[in-house]
Amino acid sequence: MQELEDFLFQIGNFGFPLVLAIYLLLRFEKKLEKLSNAISNLENTINNKKK
Protein backbone atom coordinates (compact mmCIF):
# COMPACT_ATOMS: atom_id res chain seq x y z
CA MET A 1 0.00 0.00 0.00
CA GLN A 2 2.87 2.35 0.81
CA GLU A 3 4.42 1.73 -2.61
CA LEU A 4 1.20 2.79 -4.34
CA GLU A 5 1.02 5.95 -2.24
CA ASP A 6 4.65 6.76 -3.06
CA PHE A 7 3.98 6.17 -6.75
CA LEU A 8 0.93 8.46 -6.73
CA PHE A 9 2.92 11.06 -4.81
CA GLN A 10 5.67 10.98 -7.45
CA ILE A 11 3.13 11.33 -10.27
CA GLY A 12 1.58 14.29 -8.49
CA ASN A 13 4.92 15.99 -7.95
CA PHE A 14 6.51 15.31 -11.34
CA GLY A 15 3.81 14.18 -13.75
CA PHE A 16 1.58 17.24 -13.63
CA PRO A 17 4.39 19.81 -14.05
CA LEU A 18 5.84 17.73 -16.87
CA VAL A 19 2.52 17.58 -18.73
CA LEU A 20 1.99 21.29 -18.16
CA ALA A 21 5.47 22.15 -19.46
CA ILE A 22 4.96 20.05 -22.60
CA TYR A 23 1.56 21.66 -23.23
CA LEU A 24 2.99 25.17 -22.86
CA LEU A 25 5.97 24.38 -25.09
CA LEU A 26 3.67 23.11 -27.84
CA ARG A 27 1.55 26.26 -27.65
CA PHE A 28 4.67 28.43 -27.67
CA GLU A 29 6.00 26.58 -30.71
CA LYS A 30 2.82 27.32 -32.67
CA LYS A 31 3.03 31.00 -31.80
CA LEU A 32 6.69 31.12 -32.85
CA GLU A 33 5.81 29.53 -36.17
CA LYS A 34 3.09 32.13 -36.80
CA LEU A 35 5.50 34.92 -35.87
CA SER A 36 8.15 33.52 -38.19
CA ASN A 37 5.65 33.39 -41.06
CA ALA A 38 4.56 36.97 -40.38
CA ILE A 39 8.17 38.18 -40.43
CA SER A 40 8.81 36.31 -43.68
CA ASN A 41 5.71 37.86 -45.26
CA LEU A 42 6.81 41.30 -44.10
CA GLU A 43 10.25 40.76 -45.58
CA ASN A 44 8.72 39.72 -48.91
CA THR A 45 6.43 42.76 -48.91
CA ILE A 46 9.33 45.12 -48.22
CA ASN A 47 11.44 43.52 -50.95
CA ASN A 48 8.57 43.79 -53.46
CA LYS A 49 8.06 47.49 -52.65
CA LYS A 50 11.75 48.21 -53.32
CA LYS A 51 11.55 46.81 -56.87
MOPAC internal coordinates of N, CA, C and O (Angstrom, degrees):
PM7 1SCF
backbone

  N    0.0000 0     0.00 0     0.00 0    0    0    0
  C    1.4499 1     0.00 0     0.00 0    1    0    0
  C    1.5321 1   110.66 1     0.00 0    2    1    0
  O    1.2310 1   120.99 1   141.91 1    3    2    1
  N    1.3134 1   115.71 1   -38.09 1    3    2    1
  C    1.4682 1   120.44 1  -179.66 1    5    3    2
  C    1.5244 1   110.56 1   -65.58 1    6    5    3
  O    1.2310 1   120.50 1   143.69 1    7    6    5
  N    1.3375 1   116.65 1   -36.31 1    7    6    5
  C    1.4590 1   120.20 1   179.77 1    9    7    6
  C    1.5271 1   111.04 1   -64.16 1   10    9    7
  O    1.2310 1   120.38 1   140.26 1   11   10    9
  N    1.3176 1   116.88 1   -39.74 1   11   10    9
  C    1.4573 1   121.23 1   178.46 1   13   11   10
  C    1.5215 1   110.15 1   -65.30 1   14   13   11
  O    1.2310 1   120.19 1   137.59 1   15   14   13
  N    1.3133 1   117.25 1   -42.41 1   15   14   13
  C    1.4605 1   121.01 1   178.43 1   17   15   14
  C    1.5257 1   110.91 1   -63.41 1   18   17   15
  O    1.2310 1   120.27 1   139.17 1   19   18   17
  N    1.3225 1   117.09 1   -40.83 1   19   18   17
  C    1.4626 1   121.26 1   177.83 1   21   19   18
  C    1.5269 1   110.70 1   -64.06 1   22   21   19
  O    1.2310 1   121.16 1   138.05 1   23   22   21
  N    1.3313 1   115.39 1   -41.95 1   23   22   21
  C    1.4585 1   120.35 1   179.29 1   25   23   22
  C    1.5278 1   110.71 1   -62.63 1   26   25   23
  O    1.2310 1   120.04 1   133.38 1   27   26   25
  N    1.3147 1   117.52 1   -46.62 1   27   26   25
  C    1.4666 1   121.50 1   178.79 1   29   27   26
  C    1.5253 1   111.27 1   -64.02 1   30   29   27
  O    1.2310 1   120.60 1   143.55 1   31   30   29
  N    1.3184 1   116.46 1   -36.45 1   31   30   29
  C    1.4625 1   121.34 1   177.00 1   33   31   30
  C    1.5286 1   110.60 1   -63.36 1   34   33   31
  O    1.2310 1   120.62 1   137.39 1   35   34   33
  N    1.3311 1   116.41 1   -42.61 1   35   34   33
  C    1.4633 1   120.56 1   179.50 1   37   35   34
  C    1.5320 1   111.27 1   -66.25 1   38   37   35
  O    1.2310 1   120.41 1   140.58 1   39   38   37
  N    1.3138 1   116.82 1   -39.42 1   39   38   37
  C    1.4685 1   120.43 1   177.18 1   41   39   38
  C    1.5218 1   109.72 1   -63.48 1   42   41   39
  O    1.2310 1   120.50 1   137.76 1   43   42   41
  N    1.3164 1   116.65 1   -42.24 1   43   42   41
  C    1.4587 1   120.36 1   179.34 1   45   43   42
  C    1.5144 1   112.28 1   -64.59 1   46   45   43
  O    1.2310 1   120.28 1   141.92 1   47   46   45
  N    1.3095 1   117.07 1   -38.08 1   47   46   45
  C    1.4600 1   120.26 1  -177.57 1   49   47   46
  C    1.5206 1   113.77 1   -80.30 1   50   49   47
  O    1.2310 1   119.87 1   147.28 1   51   50   49
  N    1.3239 1   117.86 1   -32.72 1   51   50   49
  C    1.4567 1   120.59 1  -174.71 1   53   51   50
  C    1.5198 1   113.62 1  -115.24 1   54   53   51
  O    1.2310 1   119.76 1   148.43 1   55   54   53
  N    1.2988 1   118.06 1   -31.57 1   55   54   53
  C    1.4627 1   121.27 1  -176.40 1   57   55   54
  C    1.5147 1   112.81 1   -68.26 1   58   57   55
  O    1.2310 1   120.60 1   130.37 1   59   58   57
  N    1.3277 1   116.45 1   -49.63 1   59   58   57
  C    1.4576 1   119.34 1  -178.23 1   61   59   58
  C    1.5273 1   112.19 1   -62.81 1   62   61   59
  O    1.2310 1   118.87 1   130.71 1   63   62   61
  N    1.3361 1   119.76 1   -49.29 1   63   62   61
  C    1.4734 1   118.19 1   177.80 1   65   63   62
  C    1.5248 1   113.04 1   -61.01 1   66   65   63
  O    1.2310 1   120.08 1   146.04 1   67   66   65
  N    1.3148 1   117.45 1   -33.96 1   67   66   65
  C    1.4535 1   120.91 1   178.73 1   69   67   66
  C    1.5229 1   110.58 1   -66.16 1   70   69   67
  O    1.2310 1   119.95 1   133.94 1   71   70   69
  N    1.3065 1   117.70 1   -46.06 1   71   70   69
  C    1.4633 1   121.80 1   178.53 1   73   71   70
  C    1.5225 1   109.95 1   -63.38 1   74   73   71
  O    1.2310 1   120.29 1   137.69 1   75   74   73
  N    1.3034 1   117.05 1   -42.31 1   75   74   73
  C    1.4604 1   120.88 1   178.99 1   77   75   74
  C    1.5294 1   111.26 1   -63.01 1   78   77   75
  O    1.2310 1   119.97 1   136.84 1   79   78   77
  N    1.3174 1   117.67 1   -43.16 1   79   78   77
  C    1.4613 1   121.56 1   179.40 1   81   79   78
  C    1.5270 1   111.02 1   -63.20 1   82   81   79
  O    1.2310 1   120.18 1   137.58 1   83   82   81
  N    1.3166 1   117.26 1   -42.42 1   83   82   81
  C    1.4700 1   120.82 1   179.11 1   85   83   82
  C    1.5223 1   110.19 1   -63.99 1   86   85   83
  O    1.2310 1   120.44 1   136.30 1   87   86   85
  N    1.3173 1   116.77 1   -43.70 1   87   86   85
  C    1.4716 1   121.37 1   179.03 1   89   87   86
  C    1.5302 1   110.66 1   -60.02 1   90   89   87
  O    1.2310 1   120.44 1   133.46 1   91   90   89
  N    1.3242 1   116.76 1   -46.54 1   91   90   89
  C    1.4597 1   120.16 1  -179.10 1   93   91   90
  C    1.5275 1   111.76 1   -66.96 1   94   93   91
  O    1.2310 1   119.92 1   142.50 1   95   94   93
  N    1.3214 1   117.77 1   -37.50 1   95   94   93
  C    1.4588 1   120.58 1   177.59 1   97   95   94
  C    1.5289 1   111.48 1   -64.16 1   98   97   95
  O    1.2310 1   120.41 1   140.65 1   99   98   97
  N    1.3176 1   116.82 1   -39.35 1   99   98   97
  C    1.4618 1   120.09 1   178.88 1  101   99   98
  C    1.5276 1   111.07 1   -65.81 1  102  101   99
  O    1.2310 1   120.50 1   139.02 1  103  102  101
  N    1.3228 1   116.64 1   -40.98 1  103  102  101
  C    1.4674 1   120.35 1   177.66 1  105  103  102
  C    1.5230 1   110.03 1   -65.14 1  106  105  103
  O    1.2310 1   120.42 1   137.92 1  107  106  105
  N    1.3208 1   116.79 1   -42.08 1  107  106  105
  C    1.4553 1   121.63 1  -179.25 1  109  107  106
  C    1.5228 1   110.53 1   -64.41 1  110  109  107
  O    1.2310 1   120.64 1   142.05 1  111  110  109
  N    1.3331 1   116.39 1   -37.95 1  111  110  109
  C    1.4637 1   120.60 1   179.27 1  113  111  110
  C    1.5264 1   110.71 1   -62.56 1  114  113  111
  O    1.2310 1   120.12 1   138.28 1  115  114  113
  N    1.3204 1   117.38 1   -41.72 1  115  114  113
  C    1.4663 1   120.94 1   179.38 1  117  115  114
  C    1.5223 1   110.57 1   -63.43 1  118  117  115
  O    1.2310 1   120.55 1   138.64 1  119  118  117
  N    1.3177 1   116.54 1   -41.36 1  119  118  117
  C    1.4635 1   120.00 1  -179.87 1  121  119  118
  C    1.5269 1   110.59 1   -67.37 1  122  121  119
  O    1.2310 1   119.96 1   142.57 1  123  122  121
  N    1.3263 1   117.68 1   -37.43 1  123  122  121
  C    1.4635 1   120.51 1   177.35 1  125  123  122
  C    1.5219 1   110.93 1   -65.05 1  126  125  123
  O    1.2310 1   120.58 1   141.94 1  127  126  125
  N    1.3198 1   116.50 1   -38.06 1  127  126  125
  C    1.4608 1   120.22 1   179.09 1  129  127  126
  C    1.5266 1   110.42 1   -65.12 1  130  129  127
  O    1.2310 1   120.19 1   137.72 1  131  130  129
  N    1.3316 1   117.24 1   -42.28 1  131  130  129
  C    1.4628 1   120.41 1   177.81 1  133  131  130
  C    1.5255 1   110.55 1   -64.21 1  134  133  131
  O    1.2310 1   120.18 1   138.82 1  135  134  133
  N    1.3111 1   117.27 1   -41.18 1  135  134  133
  C    1.4598 1   121.28 1   178.58 1  137  135  134
  C    1.5190 1   111.10 1   -63.87 1  138  137  135
  O    1.2310 1   120.50 1   137.83 1  139  138  137
  N    1.3124 1   116.65 1   -42.17 1  139  138  137
  C    1.4631 1   121.23 1   178.29 1  141  139  138
  C    1.5287 1   110.70 1   -61.71 1  142  141  139
  O    1.2310 1   120.26 1   137.49 1  143  142  141
  N    1.3213 1   117.11 1   -42.51 1  143  142  141
  C    1.4678 1   120.74 1   178.21 1  145  143  142
  C    1.5229 1   111.04 1   -64.43 1  146  145  143
  O    1.2310 1   120.18 1   139.94 1  147  146  145
  N    1.3143 1   117.26 1   -40.06 1  147  146  145
  C    1.4613 1   120.95 1   179.38 1  149  147  146
  C    1.5264 1   110.68 1   -64.61 1  150  149  147
  O    1.2310 1   120.05 1   138.66 1  151  150  149
  N    1.3135 1   117.51 1   -41.34 1  151  150  149
  C    1.4661 1   121.15 1   178.20 1  153  151  150
  C    1.5205 1   110.48 1   -65.07 1  154  153  151
  O    1.2310 1   120.43 1   139.04 1  155  154  153
  N    1.3104 1   116.79 1   -40.96 1  155  154  153
  C    1.4710 1   120.78 1   178.43 1  157  155  154
  C    1.5296 1   110.50 1   -63.27 1  158  157  155
  O    1.2310 1   120.60 1   136.52 1  159  158  157
  N    1.3290 1   116.45 1   -43.48 1  159  158  157
  C    1.4687 1   119.93 1   178.20 1  161  159  158
  C    1.5249 1   110.98 1   -63.43 1  162  161  159
  O    1.2310 1   120.29 1   140.46 1  163  162  161
  N    1.3062 1   117.06 1   -39.54 1  163  162  161
  C    1.4607 1   121.12 1   178.15 1  165  163  162
  C    1.5295 1   110.85 1   -63.96 1  166  165  163
  O    1.2310 1   121.06 1   137.46 1  167  166  165
  N    1.3188 1   115.57 1   -42.54 1  167  166  165
  C    1.4631 1   120.02 1   177.92 1  169  167  166
  C    1.5281 1   110.82 1   -61.04 1  170  169  167
  O    1.2310 1   120.41 1   136.01 1  171  170  169
  N    1.3254 1   116.82 1   -43.99 1  171  170  169
  C    1.4655 1   120.74 1   178.56 1  173  171  170
  C    1.5304 1   111.31 1   -63.04 1  174  173  171
  O    1.2310 1   120.24 1   139.12 1  175  174  173
  N    1.3088 1   117.15 1   -40.88 1  175  174  173
  C    1.4670 1   121.80 1   179.50 1  177  175  174
  C    1.5195 1   110.52 1   -63.58 1  178  177  175
  O    1.2310 1   120.61 1   135.79 1  179  178  177
  N    1.3312 1   116.45 1   -44.21 1  179  178  177
  C    1.4641 1   120.57 1   179.57 1  181  179  178
  C    1.5261 1   110.18 1   -64.18 1  182  181  179
  O    1.2310 1   120.22 1   136.82 1  183  182  181
  N    1.3251 1   117.19 1   -43.18 1  183  182  181
  C    1.4604 1   120.36 1   179.67 1  185  183  182
  C    1.5267 1   111.58 1   -64.56 1  186  185  183
  O    1.2310 1   119.72 1   142.91 1  187  186  185
  N    1.3290 1   118.14 1   -37.09 1  187  186  185
  C    1.4576 1   121.28 1   178.61 1  189  187  186
  C    1.5207 1   111.40 1   -69.44 1  190  189  187
  O    1.2310 1   119.46 1   146.97 1  191  190  189
  N    1.3047 1   118.63 1   -33.03 1  191  190  189
  C    1.4737 1   121.92 1   179.83 1  193  191  190
  C    1.5391 1   110.51 1   -70.54 1  194  193  191
  O    1.2310 1   120.47 1   149.41 1  195  194  193
  N    1.3458 1   116.71 1   -30.59 1  195  194  193
  C    1.4567 1   120.29 1  -178.93 1  197  195  194
  C    1.5157 1   111.98 1   -71.83 1  198  197  195
  O    1.2310 1   119.83 1   155.65 1  199  198  197
  N    1.3230 1   117.93 1   -24.35 1  199  198  197
  C    1.4717 1   121.49 1  -175.69 1  201  199  198
  C    1.5007 1   111.86 1   -77.80 1  202  201  199
  O    1.2310 1   120.10 1   180.00 1  203  202  201

